[in-house]
Amino acid sequence: MSKRSDLYPMRTFAFLLSSILFLGANSVWAQKESPSAEPPLSPRKAYIATYAKWATKEMKRTGIPASITLAQGILESGNGQSRLATEGNNHFGIKCHDGWKGKTMFVDDDKPNECFRVYRDPKQSYKDHSDFLLGRSRYDGLHSGSAGLCGLGTRPESGRIRHQPHLRRKAHQNH
């Protein structure tokens, strides 16, 4: 056997190895140069994309604008990332109140160790939120009169504004 024939398998191996390395390097370079897929959504946009259909279904069922439901869900649940939302599927911070017979969890809120409702899924939380707004006398001003539900959160006598003087003054100035 000649020395030339001994080099043939080595040359073939070297050629294949260099080809693989060259193609691999080009593949990595092409991935860096090509535009990547859509950037990930912000937590707020992801929340809206996930829950908009439920808010819309509740709007059709109850008349509460989906934008208001989503806005409250975003604020109360920290874009769906709060402990209440992740562990209790409670996107609206609804407390136990009298008559609640479902599961509960205790979280520090206005006071230490307050009782909050736990839902089997976020959809149940959305439905209960609508029913809660429509069924509690505390929120009567939201769905009566000319402002209706579009005035949610801005009417001085409604909800949290009633209990927070600085917000009440601001609401009166804008009313």
C-alpha positions as CSV (number, residue, x, y, z in Angstrom):
1,M,0.0,0.0,0.0
2,S,1.3,3.4,-0.9
3,K,1.4,6.4,1.4
4,R,-1.1,8.2,-0.8
5,S,-3.8,5.7,-0.3
6,D,-3.3,5.9,3.5
7,L,-4.0,9.6,3.3
8,Y,-7.3,9.3,1.4
9,P,-9.5,8.3,4.5
10,M,-7.9,11.1,6.5
11,R,-8.5,13.7,3.8
12,T,-12.1,12.5,3.5
13,F,-12.6,12.8,7.2
14,A,-11.0,16.3,7.3
15,F,-13.1,17.5,4.4
16,L,-16.4,16.2,6.0
17,L,-15.4,17.8,9.3
18,S,-14.6,21.1,7.8
19,S,-17.8,21.1,5.8
20,I,-19.9,20.4,8.9
21,L,-18.1,23.2,10.8
22,F,-18.5,25.6,7.9
23,L,-22.2,24.8,7.5
24,G,-22.8,25.0,11.2
25,A,-21.1,28.4,11.5
26,N,-23.2,29.7,8.5
27,S,-26.4,28.5,10.2
28,V,-25.6,30.3,13.4
29,W,-24.7,33.5,11.5
30,A,-27.9,33.3,9.5
31,Q,-30.0,32.9,12.7
32,K,-28.3,36.1,14.1
33,E,-28.8,38.1,10.9
34,S,-32.4,37.1,10.2
35,P,-35.2,38.8,12.1
36,S,-36.4,36.7,15.0
37,A,-40.0,35.9,15.7
38,E,-42.2,38.5,17.3
39,P,-40.8,39.8,20.6
40,P,-42.6,38.4,23.6
41,L,-45.6,40.4,24.8
42,S,-45.4,42.6,27.8
43,P,-47.2,41.2,30.9
44,R,-50.1,43.6,30.3
45,K,-50.5,42.8,26.6
46,A,-50.3,39.1,27.4
47,Y,-53.0,39.5,30.1
48,I,-55.3,41.3,27.6
49,A,-54.6,38.7,24.9
50,T,-55.5,35.9,27.4
51,Y,-58.6,37.3,29.1
52,A,-60.2,39.6,26.5
53,K,-62.6,37.0,25.3
54,W,-63.9,36.3,28.8
55,A,-64.3,40.0,29.5
56,T,-66.2,40.3,26.2
57,K,-68.5,37.4,27.1
58,E,-69.2,39.0,30.4
59,M,-69.9,42.3,28.6
60,K,-72.5,40.6,26.4
61,R,-74.0,38.8,29.4
62,T,-74.1,41.8,31.8
63,G,-73.4,45.0,30.0
64,I,-70.3,45.8,31.9
65,P,-67.8,47.1,29.4
66,A,-65.0,44.6,28.7
67,S,-62.4,47.4,28.9
68,I,-63.4,48.2,32.5
69,T,-63.3,44.5,33.5
70,L,-59.9,44.1,31.9
71,A,-58.6,47.3,33.4
72,Q,-59.7,46.2,36.9
73,G,-58.3,42.7,36.4
74,I,-55.0,44.1,35.3
75,L,-54.8,46.5,38.3
76,E,-56.1,44.1,40.9
77,S,-54.0,41.0,39.8
78,G,-50.8,42.7,38.7
79,N,-51.3,41.6,35.1
80,G,-52.4,38.1,36.4
81,Q,-49.1,37.7,38.4
82,S,-50.3,38.4,41.9
83,R,-50.5,35.6,44.5
84,L,-54.3,35.9,44.5
85,A,-54.4,35.4,40.7
86,T,-51.8,32.6,40.4
87,E,-52.8,30.6,43.5
88,G,-56.5,31.5,43.9
89,N,-57.6,32.4,40.3
90,N,-59.0,35.6,41.9
91,H,-58.2,38.4,39.4
92,F,-60.3,41.1,41.1
93,G,-59.4,40.9,44.8
94,I,-62.9,39.8,45.8
95,K,-63.0,39.1,49.5
96,C,-65.0,36.3,51.1
97,H,-67.9,38.4,52.4
98,D,-71.0,36.9,54.1
99,G,-72.5,34.0,52.2
100,W,-69.4,32.8,50.4
101,K,-69.3,29.0,50.6
102,G,-66.4,28.3,48.3
103,K,-62.7,27.8,48.9
104,T,-60.7,30.6,50.5
105,M,-57.2,31.9,51.0
106,F,-55.8,34.4,53.5
107,V,-53.7,37.3,52.3
108,D,-52.5,40.5,53.9
109,D,-54.4,43.4,52.3
110,D,-56.0,46.4,54.0
111,K,-55.7,44.3,57.2
112,P,-53.5,41.3,58.0
113,N,-54.7,37.9,57.0
114,E,-57.9,38.8,55.1
115,C,-60.1,36.2,53.6
116,F,-60.3,36.1,49.8
117,R,-62.4,33.9,47.4
118,V,-60.6,31.1,45.5
119,Y,-62.0,30.1,42.1
120,R,-61.4,26.9,40.2
121,D,-60.3,28.9,37.1
122,P,-60.0,32.6,36.1
123,K,-63.2,32.3,34.0
124,Q,-65.2,31.8,37.2
125,S,-63.5,34.8,38.7
126,Y,-64.6,37.0,35.7
127,K,-68.2,35.8,36.1
128,D,-68.2,36.4,39.8
129,H,-66.8,39.9,39.3
130,S,-69.7,40.8,37.0
131,D,-72.2,39.3,39.4
132,F,-70.6,41.0,42.3
133,L,-70.8,44.5,40.6
134,L,-74.4,44.0,39.6
135,G,-75.6,42.3,42.8
136,R,-74.1,44.5,45.6
137,S,-75.8,47.7,46.7
138,R,-72.4,49.3,47.2
139,Y,-72.1,49.5,43.4
140,D,-75.7,50.6,42.6
141,G,-74.4,54.0,41.3
142,L,-72.4,52.2,38.7
143,H,-75.4,50.9,36.8
144,S,-78.1,53.4,37.4
145,G,-78.5,56.9,36.1
146,S,-77.2,58.5,32.9
147,A,-73.5,57.7,33.6
148,G,-74.2,54.0,33.8
149,L,-71.3,51.6,33.8
150,C,-69.2,53.9,31.7
151,G,-68.8,56.0,34.9
152,L,-67.3,53.0,36.8
153,G,-64.7,54.2,39.2
154,T,-65.2,57.9,38.5
155,R,-68.4,58.5,40.4
156,P,-67.6,60.0,43.8
157,E,-70.1,57.9,45.7
158,S,-68.9,54.6,44.2
159,G,-66.7,51.9,45.4
160,R,-63.2,52.7,46.6
161,I,-63.5,56.4,45.8
162,R,-66.0,56.7,48.6
163,H,-63.3,55.6,51.1
164,Q,-60.4,57.5,49.7
165,P,-60.8,61.3,50.2
166,H,-58.0,62.3,47.8
167,L,-59.7,60.3,45.0
168,R,-63.1,61.6,46.0
169,R,-61.9,65.3,45.7
170,K,-60.4,64.5,42.3
171,A,-63.5,62.8,41.1
172,H,-65.7,65.8,42.1
173,Q,-63.4,68.1,40.2
174,N,-63.8,66.0,37.1
175,H,-67.5,65.5,37.5
